[in-house]
Amino acid sequence: MNQRERFLTTAGFRPADRMFLLAPWAWPETIRRWRAESAEMMRPMGPESGDGVFDDAALRRMSEGLARIFRTDYEQTAPVAMQGPYGPHLVPGLPRKVLEETPDQQVVQDEEGNIVRLFKGDALRSMPQWLRYPMADRTDWETIVKPRLDPRTEGRAPRGAALDEYARSVAERDYALGVWAGSFYGWSRSFMGVERVSVMFYDDPGLIHEMCEHISDFVIETLKPVVARIQFDFAMIWEDMAGKAGPLCSPTTYREFCLGPLKRVTDFLHSHGVHHIIVDSDGNNDVLIPLWLEAGVTGLRPFEIAAASDPVAIRRKYGKNLIIQGGIDKRALAKGKESIEREVLSKVPWLCLQGGYFPQVDHLVPPDVSLENYAYYSQLLRAVVEAPERHLHEAMKKGYWKGG
């Protein structure tokens, strides 16, 4: 069974030779640590992979390298610029400018139009301080953001001869190929910030409706020529709209503004044979799952355990209606082999036996996880997905699994 077949059988809740193993993902600081701990083991990544600029392309290169090292499966996404958190969202991007500078900091306008304060040097070790988002009102929407969400813009997606060439290159692939399909709350938050978008739901609901409808049109028109030429195995929608206490807007608000536009996109995807549609949203999204299922979404990731997400409970509640990706607590990997064994055996064997589960750490692997610990986790995970029933019995004997 090749990787594409394994992905489709896993996502379809059908028997596979084993569950599809998603490629690892890690923070750049983690990659640096692992290189320092074993340059030889990390050699397959290449000298520039994983610890440079942190954008979507860099994340993809890093995952490719880590997949080779840890012998996981690997999925790719098409070169359509509608990615999740790392962009680009706005095409063409705005000019990057240094607005202020001190010996240790810079205030920068980035390509997305954000004005942020950054530490000089190794900026990846800290979060930027957001000083201004690209959009504050309707004028900014009409002059800055909306013109850069145009499906006809050069560089947004392959067209013409470039699309023909790309379609030929993936026609006989043996790996899973997906496409990013935009964002509704997630992009609105990126354009305005959490506070302003929360206020605008009430102060200017017409603008938020207009934005979400435009995004829906934009996504569909961008994808039309691409899905006409390529049969994708999955699509990704980035919302990233929850924390430990739940979503950043109520289900009622999400239904009013985002559900209809999202369903138009998923209906379009399903009509073109893209039946596995995964929402990427950190935090605890439990109360949003019914809305996403209603909208035609079929899966969710990454099920952050620190946010009280519980993939076992979600599987019991939704059965085969929801693909689950993630759900392995990244914090356990820093604590040693016993902690790793308990975390993996307490859920992964049972989830694998139910089908529709893609085991993966519940976010980027943090830098407090040693290479030795991650290698042990990776070896254990592979053993479990290859023999889940045997490992479920082992988990019961050790008291790690008590779910019956």
N, C-alpha and C positions, 0 to 999 in steps of 0.2 A: 504494500500500500504506500503510495507516494504522499508527500505532504499535503497536496491539494485534496486528495481523496480523504486523507485523515481529518483534515479541517472540516470538510463537508459532512462526513459521517458523524463527527463529534457534534457539530452544530445541529445536525438533524436528529440527534438522540438515537442514532443507529449504532449497531455494534461495529467497533473498529479494532485494529490490532492493538491499539492503546489510545488513550486520550491524547489530543494534540497538545504539545508542550509549547506554550508561548515563549518567545525569546525573552531573555532577561532585559531589564532596564535598570539603570543605576545613575546616581548623581556623578558629575564629573570628579568631585573630590573622592568618591568611592573608587573610581577607575584609577586615579592617581595612587591611592593607597594600595590597591591590588598590584599595580605595576611595581611599586616599591617592594612589595612582599614577594613577588615572583615575576620578574621580567620575562623569564622563559615561558611560564604558563600563559602569560598575557600576550605573547608575541603574535598569535594569529590575528589580533585586533589591528596590527599595524601601528606605526608611530604616531599617527595623527587622529586616531579614532577614539572618541569618547571623552577627551579631556580638554577640548578647545572651546570654541564658541558653541553655546547651547541653544540650537534651534532645531527645527524639525528634521532638516537634513543630517545634522550631527547626531540626533537621537537615532535616526535610522541607521547610520553607519555604525554607531555604538552597538545597537541591537544585533546587527549582522555579525560583528566581531564576537560578541558574547555568545551568540548562537553557535558559532564554530567552536568556541572554547568548551562550552558546557553541553554540546551535542543536543540542543533543542531543535524543535521545528522553527520555521521562520515564515512570516507573512510579509507581504509588501503592499504598499499603497501606490496608486497611480499618481503621476506628476500633475495633479490638479490642485491648484493653490486655494484650498478651502480647509486647511488643516485646523487642528485643535489649538491648544494653548500656545504653541510656539510659532504659529503663523507661517507665511504671511496671510493676514486677513485683507489688508488694503493693498490693492494693486492698481497703479504703481505706488510704491511706498513713498512716504514723504522724505525729504532730504534729512539725513542725520546731521545734527548740529551740536556743537559744544557751546552752551549758553553761558555757563559760569565754570570757573576752575579755581581750585585751591591746591595746596601741595598734596592732599590725600583724597580729594573728592572732585567729581565733575557733576554738573547739571547738564543733562543731555536731552535733546528732542530726538526720539528714536524714529524708526521707519514707519511705525504705526501711529505716530503723532502724539505719543505720550511724552510728557516732560517728567523726567525722573532724576533723582539724585543717586549717584553710584560711587562706591569706593573705587579708587584707582587700583590698577594692578589686577589682582585676582577677584574681580567683581562677582564671580560665580560662587564665592563663599558666603555671600550675603544677598538678601533680597533688596531690590531697589526701593527707594522711597518715592511713591507716586506723588507728584506735585500737581499735575494736571492731566486729564484725559483728553483725547482728541475731540470729544463732543460734549458740549454743555447744553445745547438747545437746538431748536429746529434749524436755525441758520447754519450751525456746524454740520448738522446732518445733511443739509442740501448742498453745502459747498465743499465739505471735507470728506465725509464718509460715503454718502450715497454715490457720488461719481466714481469712487474707487471700488464699488461693488457692482461692476458692469461685466456681464459675461463676454462682451466683445473685446475687452481689453487684452492687448498683447501680453502674453506671459501668464494669463490666468489658467489656461488649459491648452493642451496640444490641439492644433487644428491643421487641416489640409494634409500636406505631405508628412508633417511631423506626426500627426495622429495615425496616418496610414502606417508609417514605419513602426511606431510604438505598438499598434494593434498587431502587426505581424510578429513583433518580437515576443509578445506574451501569448500568442494563440495556442502554442503547444506547451505551455508551462506545466511544471509539476509541483508548483507551490501555490499557496492561497494568495489571491490578489484582491485587494479591496480599494475603496475610494472614499475619501472624506466627503461628507455631504452637508457641511455647514453647521450652523448653531443658531439658536434663537435667544434664550436667556443668556447663554454664555457670551455671545458676541455683543449683545446689548450691554452687558456688564463690562466687557472689555472696552467698549467705546466710551462709556460714561462713568464707570465705577459703581460699586454696590449702592452707595448712599444715594447718588443722583438717580439711578434707574429705579430705585425703590420709591423715591419721591415722584418721579415722572409717571409711574403707574396711576397716580392720583391727580397730579397737577396737569399732565398733558397726555391722557390715555390715547388720544388720537394719534399722537406721534409714535407711541410704542406700537400701536396696531399697524401703522404705516410701515415702520421699520421691519416688523416681523413678516408682513405680507411681501415687502420688497425682497427680503432675504429669501423667502420661499420661491418667488419668481426667479431670482438671481441663481439660486442653486439649481433649479430645474433647467433653466436655459443654458447654464454652464455645462451641465451634465448631458444634455440631449445628444449632441454629436458623439460624445464619448461612449455612452452606454449603447448607442446604436452600433458601434463597432466592436465593443469588448464585452464579454460576459463576465461580470464581476462575481466574486464569491461572497463578498460581504461589503457593507458600507458602515462608516463610522460617523456619528453625530456627537459633537462635543458640547456639553452643557455646563459641566463643572460648577454646580450650583447648590452645593450643600456643605454643611459643616457637621460637627459632632452633634449639635442639637437639632439637626434637620435642615430642610432646604432654606435658601435665602429669600424665597418668596413662597406664599401659600399655594397649595394645590388649586385653590379657587382662582388665584391670580394667574397661575400658569395656564390653567384651562382657558381663561378669558383671552389671553394675549398670544399664547404660543401653541396651543394644542392644534387648532385648525391649520395654521401654516405648516406645522410639523407633519400633520397627516397628509397634506398635499404632497410633501416631499416623499414620505414613505409610500404613498399610493403610487407615485411615479416610479420609485425604485422597484416595488413589487411587480408593477406592470412590465418592467424590463428584466424580470427574472432575478432580481437581487432580493433574496428572501431572508437574509441574515443581516439585520440592521441593529448595530450595537451603539448604545449611548455610553459615552465616557463622562462620568461625573463623580468626583471625589466626595467624601463625606457620607452621611447617612441619608439615603434617598428612598427609604422604605415607603413613605406616603406618596411618592411620585410614581412608583412602579405601576399602579393601576392606570394612571393617565398615559404613561408611555405605551403600555400594552394596548390601550384603546386607540392610540395614535398609529399603531402598526409597527412599533419597535419590537424587536424579538430578543434583545439581550442587553446586559448592563455590565459595566466594569467600573472601578476595580474592587468594590466591596471592602472599604477600609475598616479593619477590625477596631482600630483606636476610636472610630466614630460609632461603635456599637453596631456595625453591620454584621449580619449573621447569615452567611450563605447557606448553612444547613436549614435554618428556619425558613429562609426564602424559598429554597427548593421544596420544602414540605408544603408551603403555602401555595406556590404557583405551579408545581409539577413541571410538566414539559412545555409550559408556555413561555419560559424565560431561559435563555442562555445565560450562564454565569461565568464570568471571567475574573480571576483574581482570588481574593479572600484569604490569602495566607499572610499572617501578621508579620510585617517586616521587622518589628521590634524583637520578635522571638529569635531572629537570626543572629542577633548580637550577643545572645546570652549563653551560647554554647550548644553542644550536641544534644543534651537531654531536652533542652527547651525546644530545639528544632524538631526533634523526633515527636515530642508531644504535640506541637502545633500541626505538623503534617499529618500524623496518624489520627488526630482527633477529628478530622473532617475529610481529608482528600480521598481515602479509600471509599468511603460511603458515597461521596459526591460523584466519583468516577463511575461507580456502579449504577447510578441513576441516569447517567448520560448528560449531554449538553453542558459539560463542565470543562473549562480551560484553566487548569491550575496555574497560578502565578502569584508572586508577591504583590501585595495590595497597593503598592506605589513604587516609585524609584527606590532602589536599595540604598540606604543611608551609609555614610562613611564610617559608622561605628561597627559595621559588619566586616569581619576579616575575610580574606580570600579563602582561608582554610574553612571557616564556617560556611561560607557560601558554597564552596565545592562539596562539602558534606551534605548540605541541603539539596543541592542539585542531584547528587548521586542517589540520595534517599527518594527524592521526588520521582526520578526516573524509574526506580525499582517499584514504587507504589503504583504508578500508572500502568506498568507492565503486568502487575499481579495484584490488582486492588482487592480481590476477595481474600487472598492469603493475608494481606496486610490489615484488612478489617478484622480478621480473627485475631491477629497479633495485637491490634489496638484494643480489642475487647479484653484480652488476657491481661494487658498492662493497665487497664482501667482508663485508657485515653478516650475510648468511645463507649458511651452509655445510652446511645439513642435508640437501640433496639432495631 
